[in-house]
Amino acid sequence: MAIPKTMKAAQIVAYSEAYQIREVPVPAELQPQDVLIKVAVASHCHTDFEVVKGHWQTPFPCTGSHEGSGTIVAVGRDVSGLTIGDRVMGGMLSRPCGNCFDCTGPETNRQYCTSMEGYPGVSCDGFFAEYVRCDARHTVKLPPQVSLIEASPFACAGRTVWRALQLTGLTEGQTVAIIGCGGGLGHLAVRIAKALKLKIIGVDNRDEALSLAKSCGVDVLLDARDDKTALVSAARAATGGFGADCTISLSFARESPALACAITKMHATVIQVAEPEVIEIPPDELVFRDIRIRSTLIASGDESREMIDFFAKHNIHVDTQLFYGIEKISELVNWAHQNRSVGKGCLVLDQGQLQL
């Protein structure tokens, strides 16, 4: 199949303004570790709101979305393990330097390289386009069990909560609490935790989110609109008086980090995933209870491949709302802005690939 010279892309051209659909060149020059992907599906993430607001100082113009899937149509000369025609989940790193201590140290730290070109859809062109250039080392070939629709949100939401759950170090029968259990990341985290045979305390503050989390298998469901004291009491009552063995904080609400610490047992860990402007935790919840805070950022290439294998084996799914065609970008963004939205919003850019 011939690769065209130009394509349509939904781009950010100014902060706090709507995406513009523009005709732009298809990436033509591939570095040795690059692949060119014909995008099938691109999904929307909370980070996309922050990009539009200017939080990441994104250069203009920039094609949006860091979550995407599709089919490889060209490969760089040094690419191994991937070939033209492979169905893939796109990589979220673009050209890490290969020389810093994160690139030369443990493989699980590759995503922390500070000298890379950037992250697609954040600091370089992303997946809201007909084609995208990705780093092959962070791009994952999909098994038949994983659809291109679900692989798109797996690219960020999946990677993020998969690594967070791995970092908990919990084993079968232990309890994980998930703050924001019914959101795009949260409901996926619940499904993964169930497959890992963990007990789950879920916390959220919307009726729709609580309903989704319940359907995904939360064992103890708490409404964050209740009084904090009541929430802490309920969490401890469900765990023999101790609290969760580890808590994952996915909510951007200002009070979430403090609540996460409060419902976690003493001397245990909170995994902070959400990125609010300020993280506030009272000393009584942190110092006097010896709570450890750890953060996480997406996942490395090896971790991403392990995730996809696990998802295929355990039939992990993500709830999606589909929008067909790049012209629907505004509808997708408006849907994502609604406080009643459930699951992950996805833009289907090539329906033909969904039949493969």
N, C-alpha and C positions, 0 to 999 in steps of 0.2 A: 504494500500500500504506500503510495506516494505521500510524503509529508509536505503539507502546504507551507508557503512562505509566511502567511499571516494567519491570525486567529482572533477570536473574540475573547476578551478578558474583562472581569469586573474589578476595577482598580480604585484605590484610594488616591485622590489627587489633591485633597486638602483635609486637614483635621476637622472633625465634627461635621463632615458633610457626607452625603449619601455616596455609595459606590457609583462609578460611572462605567458603562459598558463601552469599551473602546476596541478598535482594531489595532493590534500590536503584532510585532514580529514573533514568529515561533522561534524559541531558542535554537540557534543553529550550530553553535560551537560547543562541543562537549569536552570537558577535561577528562583525563584518563579514568577517573572513578565515577563519572557521571552516567546517568541513564536518562533518556527522554521518555516520558510517560504520556500516552493519550489518556486524558482524564475521563473517567467514567462518572465518579461521584466526588463531590467536595462538600464538607460539612462545616457548620458554624459552631464556634466555641466562644465562651465568655471572653477569652483573650482577644477575640476579634473586636469586641466593643472597646477594649482598652487600646488596641492599635488605632482605631478610628479616632479616639479621644486624644491621641498623641502621647500616650504613656510611654511608648517604646521608642519615640523619636524616629518613627519609620520614614525612610526617604520617599519622596514622590517622583513619579507615580509608582505605586506598588500594587501588584495583583494580590488580592486577599486570600485568606484561608490557609491554615497550616495542617489541615486534615484532608487527606484525599487518597483515592485509589484509582487504579486503571490498568492499562496494558502497556508494556514496554515496546517502543517502536524503534529505538536506537540505543546503542551502548558505547561507552568509551573503551579505549583499547586495553585498559588494565582491569576491566570489570570481570569478576569471576563469580560463579554461582547463579547468575542471572543472564537471561538471553531474550532476544526479541520474541514477543508473543506471550511472555509470562504475565499472568495476572498478579498484581502486587499491591501492597499497602505502601504508600509513599513514605520516604524518609523525611524526618523533621530536622535534620542537621544539613547544612550546606557547606561542604568543603572545610572540615576541621583541619587545623594546621599540621598535625602529625608530629609536632616537635615538643609541645609543652608537656608538663608533668601529668596532665589529665589525658593527653593523647598517648603517652608512653607508659603510663601507670596501669592500674587495673582497668580492664575493658569496661567495667560497669560505670566508669567515670567519663567516658568519651563525650557525653552530651554537655559536659561542663567546660569544654574548650572555649576560652575567651578570645581566641584569635581566628575563629572560623569566619566564613563569609556571613553566616547568620542563620536564621530560621525562616523557612519559606512562609510567606504570608505575614511575616513580622518585620524582617529586615531585608528580605529579598523576595522576588516574585513567588506567589503561592499557587493554590489549586483552583481558584475561581477562574479557570481558563480552559481552553480546549487541550492544551499541552502544558507540561511543566517539566523542568529539569530538576532531577533529584540526585543526591549522593547515593550510589549503589550500596555502600557499606551500611547504610541505615534504612535501606529499602528491603522489604520482606516479601518473598514469594508466597503466594497464598495456596493452601491446600484446597481441594474441591469443596470441603465442608464449609468454608468461609466465603460468604458472598461479598461482592464488591460494594454493595450498599453498607454492610456492617463493617467492612474493613476500613471505610473512610473515618467514622468516629473512633474506631480502634486506634487510629494513627496517633491521636493525642489523648483522648479520654481513656482509651484502653491502656495505652502505655503508662499513663500517669497513675491510675489506680492499681494497675498490676504491680508496678514497682513499689507503691506505697504499702500494699499488702505483703509483698515479699519482705520489706524492711521491718514489718512488725515482728517477724521471727516467731509468730504464733503457730501452734500445732493443733491438730484435731481436738475439738472439744473446748478449746480456750475461747474467750470472749473478746470480740472486737466491737468497738462502738464507732459509728460512722455519723459524723455531723454533716448534714446535707445529703441524707440517704436517698432522697427521691429526685435529685437533680440529674442532669445528663451524665455526670461522672458517678454520682452516688448510687443510682439504681444499678449501674454496671458493677460497681464495687460490691454491692450486695450479692449479685449473682455469682461473682467470682468467689466471694467469701463462703457462700453456700457450697460451691464446688470444692472448696478447701476444707469443708466440714467444720467451719467455725460457728460459734454462736454469735448472733448479731443483735446489738442494740442500735436501733436506728433513730435519728433525731432530725426532724424537719419542721418547717413552719407554714406549709401550704397544704390545703386539703388534697389537691391533686397529687402533690409529691408524696404525701403520706400514703395515699391509696396505691400509687405505683410501687412504693417501697414494700408495702404489705404484700402486694401480688408477687414481688420478687423473692420473698421469703424471710423478711426480717422477723426475728423471734420476739423482740420486745420493742414496741414502737412508741416513741415519745414525741409529744407535740411541743416544739420549742416556744410556742406562744404561752405555755404554762409558766408558772413561777419557777425561778431557778432552783430554789430549795426543793420544790416538789420533783423537779427533774433529777436532781442529784439523789434524792431519797429513792426514787423509782429505779435508777440505775444500780444503786447499791443493793437494793432489795432483790434485784434480779441476779446478783452475783455474790450472794452470801454475805453481803455487807461490805464488800471490798471495793467494788467498781470494776470497770472493764480492764482487761489485761493490757490492752493498747487501744488508743483512739486515733482515728484519722479525721482531720478537720478539713472538709471540702467547702465549707460555707464562707462567703465573703462578709457575712454579718459581723459587725464590730464585736459583739459579745461572744462569738463562737470560740475563739481560742481559750478564753477563760472557762467557758462551759466544758470544753474538751478536757481541760486539766481537772476540773472538778469531778467529772464522772469517771476519771481514770484512777485505778488503785494506786496507792502510795508506791514510790520507787519505780514506777513504770514509765512508759514513753507515749508521747503524743507525736504523731506524724502530721506536720503542718504542710498542707498542699495548697490551699487557697492563698491568694496574694492580696489581702486588703492593704490599704495605704499604711495603716498602723496596726501592729499586733499588741494588744493590751492584755496582760495577765496579772492579776493581783498577787502580791507576795504570798498571801495565805494559800493560794492555789498552786503556787510554783515552789517557792523556797521551803515552806514548812511541810510540804508533802513530798519533796524530792522528786518532782516530776521532770523528766528529761524531754526536751523538745528537739525533734529532728525534722529536717525538711527533705524534699525530694523533687527531682525535675525529670519529667517524662521517663525515658528508659534508653539504655544503650542498644546497639545493634543486636548483640547476643541475647539480651533480655527481651527484646522485641520478638525475636524468633521463637524463644521459649514461650512467650505469651501466646503467639498465634497457634503454636502446637497445642498448648493447654486449652485454648478456646475451642479448637477443632475437636479435641478429644472429649471435652465436657459440654459441648453444644452451647457455648456462651453466646447470648444474643443481646442486642441493644435495641431499645425502642426508638423508632425513627418517625419523623414527619417529612415526607418527600415533596420536593418542588421540582418541576420538570422544565429545564431550559434555563440558560443564563439570564434570560429576560425576567425570570422570577426572583432575582436576587433581592429586590426590595421587599417582596412578599415574605421571603425567608427571614430577613432581618426584622421586619415588623412582627412576625410570629415569635421570633426569639426574644423580642422586647416584652412580650406579654407575660405578665406574672403568672398566668394560668397555663403556660406552655409546659409540655411534658415530653421528656426524651430529648433526642438530638435532631436538629433540623438539617436536612441534607439536600443539596442541589444536584439533581441528576443531569449530567452534561452530555452523556452518550448512552441512550437507552439500549443501543445495539449490543454494547458490551455486557449488559446484564444477562444476556442469553447465553454467554459463553461458559 
